[in-house]
Amino acid sequence: MATFVKVASTDDLKAGTGKTVQVGDKTIAIFNVHGKYHAIDNACAHRGGPLGEGMLDGNIVTCPWHGWQWDVCSGKTTFNAATSVKCYPVEVDGTDIKIAVD
């Protein structure tokens, strides 16, 4: 069974925004898509750009380094369906945003 760790508060992440959090040795990007929270690896699979610093449009985040776009719900890139970043389970407990990182 997955162990969920608090990484942020719902007050920290307004709709349409992202944030980078550290959980152990993992850097994870979390996003608020219309009130639903999603978590993916922060490093873009293209060149390691910080996805948590990218612009979010709907459920698509654009890497600030080279413009690769990622679906924050599935972790898949819009450029190549075979390429993805890891997604992490998210749960909200009151105002606590929690992520399971294995």
Backbone bond lengths (Angstrom), bond angles and torsions (degrees), N, CA, C in turn:
res aa  C-N    CA-C-N  psi(-1)  N-CA   C-N-CA  omega(-1)  CA-C   N-CA-C  phi
1 M - - - 1.445 - - 1.524 109.49 -
2 A 1.326 116.11 137.62 1.461 121.93 -177.77 1.525 111.08 -71.43
3 T 1.313 114.61 143.54 1.460 121.06 173.95 1.516 108.38 -102.31
4 F 1.326 116.38 123.11 1.452 121.14 -180.00 1.524 110.02 -93.06
5 V 1.344 115.54 137.82 1.450 123.27 -178.37 1.525 108.77 -119.21
6 K 1.338 116.89 131.90 1.461 120.00 177.16 1.518 109.41 -66.45
7 V 1.349 115.69 130.35 1.459 120.47 -179.98 1.521 113.08 -122.44
8 A 1.324 116.83 -17.81 1.461 120.07 -177.58 1.515 109.23 -168.13
9 S 1.309 114.34 174.15 1.458 122.44 174.12 1.522 108.06 -110.34
10 T 1.302 116.77 151.75 1.465 119.65 177.95 1.533 110.53 -60.27
11 D 1.324 117.69 -26.34 1.468 121.11 176.96 1.524 111.86 -68.45
12 D 1.338 117.53 -21.81 1.467 122.26 -179.14 1.523 113.12 -79.19
13 L 1.315 117.81 -14.48 1.464 121.10 -168.98 1.524 110.14 -135.86
14 K 1.315 115.67 91.59 1.464 121.00 179.69 1.527 109.99 -72.91
15 A 1.326 116.81 158.01 1.470 121.74 179.19 1.530 110.05 -54.98
16 G 1.337 115.12 135.81 1.461 121.27 178.14 1.517 114.45 83.14
17 T 1.346 116.79 13.74 1.461 119.41 -179.52 1.528 110.99 -125.49
18 G 1.329 114.56 165.97 1.454 121.79 176.53 1.511 110.28 -129.43
19 K 1.313 115.08 167.61 1.463 121.68 -177.85 1.522 107.42 -154.18
20 T 1.311 115.98 147.64 1.461 121.71 176.12 1.519 109.12 -102.01
21 V 1.344 115.85 135.27 1.458 121.18 178.15 1.524 108.94 -131.72
22 Q 1.313 115.03 155.95 1.460 121.72 177.72 1.516 108.48 -110.32
23 V 1.327 117.12 127.03 1.461 122.39 175.68 1.528 106.40 -128.20
24 G 1.329 116.10 104.61 1.459 119.62 -174.37 1.515 108.91 62.07
25 D 1.337 116.88 -126.36 1.462 120.61 179.45 1.525 112.82 -94.93
26 K 1.324 117.54 8.12 1.463 121.52 -178.43 1.528 110.88 -102.90
27 T 1.331 115.35 136.34 1.455 121.41 172.50 1.525 106.48 -104.86
28 I 1.322 115.53 122.55 1.460 121.87 -172.23 1.522 109.58 -123.75
29 A 1.319 116.15 141.09 1.460 122.03 175.08 1.523 107.99 -100.50
30 I 1.333 116.54 128.49 1.461 120.19 175.95 1.526 108.38 -115.48
31 F 1.320 115.75 146.43 1.459 121.96 -175.36 1.519 110.47 -135.20
32 N 1.324 115.65 147.89 1.457 122.90 174.59 1.526 107.28 -107.90
33 V 1.324 115.67 107.89 1.466 121.85 178.49 1.523 107.20 -107.89
34 H 1.321 115.44 99.82 1.471 121.93 178.84 1.529 112.06 52.46
35 G 1.339 116.72 43.14 1.453 121.22 176.87 1.515 115.55 86.76
36 K 1.325 117.51 -0.96 1.461 121.49 176.10 1.531 107.73 -111.19
37 Y 1.325 116.04 135.51 1.464 121.31 -173.27 1.530 110.93 -101.03
38 H 1.342 114.74 140.28 1.464 122.25 -179.24 1.522 108.32 -134.71
39 A 1.327 116.45 147.55 1.463 121.57 -179.69 1.527 109.70 -132.24
40 I 1.334 114.85 133.28 1.468 121.90 177.87 1.524 108.41 -137.34
41 D 1.348 115.84 165.08 1.462 119.47 172.64 1.521 108.33 -55.86
42 N 1.314 116.62 141.29 1.456 120.99 -178.94 1.522 112.16 -74.86
43 A 1.322 118.48 -25.94 1.458 121.94 -174.79 1.528 111.70 -86.33
44 C 1.314 115.86 120.50 1.469 121.66 175.47 1.534 108.38 -61.04
45 A 1.320 116.28 135.40 1.468 121.03 -179.11 1.523 112.19 -68.73
46 H 1.313 118.49 -14.85 1.463 121.62 179.62 1.524 111.16 -73.07
47 R 1.335 117.27 -60.71 1.464 120.81 -178.18 1.533 112.85 -141.77
48 G 1.334 116.80 17.21 1.462 120.01 175.18 1.513 115.97 83.05
49 G 1.328 117.44 12.95 1.462 120.56 -179.97 1.525 112.18 -59.82
50 P 1.336 117.52 153.96 1.464 122.40 -176.27 1.537 112.38 -80.26
51 L 1.314 117.63 97.43 1.464 121.45 -176.32 1.520 112.68 -62.15
52 G 1.320 118.10 -31.04 1.456 121.35 178.92 1.518 113.47 -64.56
53 E 1.332 116.85 -16.15 1.458 121.73 177.72 1.524 111.64 -97.87
54 G 1.334 116.61 0.10 1.456 120.45 -177.52 1.521 112.88 -79.23
55 M 1.318 115.55 166.38 1.465 122.16 177.74 1.521 108.84 -82.70
56 L 1.333 115.92 131.89 1.457 122.26 179.59 1.514 109.08 -101.71
57 D 1.331 116.61 126.65 1.466 123.12 176.78 1.517 106.66 -127.48
58 G 1.334 116.94 104.09 1.465 120.38 -172.31 1.510 107.97 66.04
59 N 1.334 117.04 -121.25 1.462 120.48 178.18 1.530 112.31 -105.70
60 I 1.333 117.56 15.00 1.464 122.37 -178.88 1.525 109.88 -110.06
61 V 1.340 116.00 124.37 1.453 121.24 174.63 1.527 107.97 -105.72
62 T 1.332 115.69 139.07 1.462 121.76 178.66 1.519 108.81 -105.03
63 C 1.320 115.89 124.33 1.465 121.46 178.67 1.530 108.93 -61.40
64 P 1.329 117.48 130.19 1.466 119.65 -177.76 1.532 114.30 -71.37
65 W 1.314 118.08 -14.00 1.455 119.22 -178.31 1.524 113.60 -84.62
66 H 1.325 118.41 -50.74 1.465 120.22 -173.42 1.525 113.74 -132.06
67 G 1.335 116.96 6.35 1.451 119.79 172.87 1.518 116.80 82.80
68 W 1.324 118.02 6.93 1.463 118.28 175.89 1.523 108.38 -63.94
69 Q 1.318 115.92 142.21 1.453 120.59 -177.77 1.522 110.79 -112.81
70 W 1.351 114.91 141.52 1.459 122.32 -174.12 1.511 110.31 -132.14
71 D 1.319 116.30 138.06 1.462 122.16 173.54 1.526 106.97 -82.23
72 V 1.325 117.03 114.21 1.464 120.04 -175.76 1.525 112.24 -71.32
73 C 1.332 117.83 -14.12 1.472 121.46 178.35 1.528 111.57 -81.54
74 S 1.324 116.90 -35.17 1.464 121.06 -175.72 1.525 113.61 -112.07
75 G 1.333 117.52 -19.53 1.456 121.54 -175.91 1.515 113.67 82.74
76 K 1.323 118.29 -1.33 1.468 121.51 -177.52 1.524 110.87 -85.00
77 T 1.322 114.99 146.34 1.457 119.94 175.09 1.528 109.12 -81.91
78 T 1.304 115.88 151.33 1.467 119.99 177.60 1.527 110.75 -79.16
79 F 1.345 117.64 -10.08 1.454 121.90 -177.95 1.521 113.95 -89.31
80 N 1.339 117.23 -27.78 1.457 120.34 -173.67 1.533 108.19 -156.07
81 A 1.308 117.76 107.68 1.472 122.07 -175.10 1.526 112.88 -60.01
82 A 1.327 118.25 -18.54 1.458 121.13 -179.74 1.531 112.27 -84.23
83 T 1.317 117.53 -9.22 1.457 121.68 -177.58 1.523 109.50 -106.09
84 S 1.334 115.96 135.05 1.461 118.82 179.32 1.521 110.43 -152.47
85 V 1.326 114.64 165.65 1.458 122.13 169.80 1.519 106.70 -111.87
86 K 1.311 116.18 156.81 1.461 120.92 -176.91 1.528 111.11 -67.99
87 C 1.324 115.21 138.01 1.458 122.74 173.10 1.522 108.70 -102.16
88 Y 1.317 116.19 148.76 1.455 121.72 178.78 1.526 109.77 -121.52
89 P 1.326 117.31 141.10 1.467 120.32 176.36 1.533 110.38 -63.45
90 V 1.329 115.12 139.99 1.461 121.83 179.45 1.520 108.59 -125.49
91 E 1.326 115.68 141.18 1.458 120.23 171.04 1.521 108.35 -136.29
92 V 1.328 115.43 150.92 1.455 121.49 176.94 1.520 107.31 -113.69
93 D 1.330 115.35 127.03 1.460 122.42 179.37 1.525 106.73 -122.07
94 G 1.328 116.66 99.63 1.460 120.19 -172.78 1.511 108.46 67.54
95 T 1.332 116.73 -115.20 1.470 120.55 176.60 1.531 111.90 -106.03
96 D 1.337 117.61 4.31 1.455 122.12 -179.94 1.523 111.01 -87.29
97 I 1.333 116.44 127.38 1.462 122.23 172.21 1.519 106.45 -95.85
98 K 1.355 115.79 124.10 1.457 120.74 -177.31 1.528 109.44 -122.99
99 I 1.329 114.92 145.54 1.458 122.04 -179.87 1.525 108.79 -126.40
100 A 1.332 116.15 140.75 1.468 121.84 172.20 1.515 107.77 -98.74
101 V 1.331 116.67 123.56 1.466 120.28 -175.07 1.521 113.78 -114.80
102 D 1.296 119.42 16.56 1.484 123.91 179.18 1.497 111.06 83.23
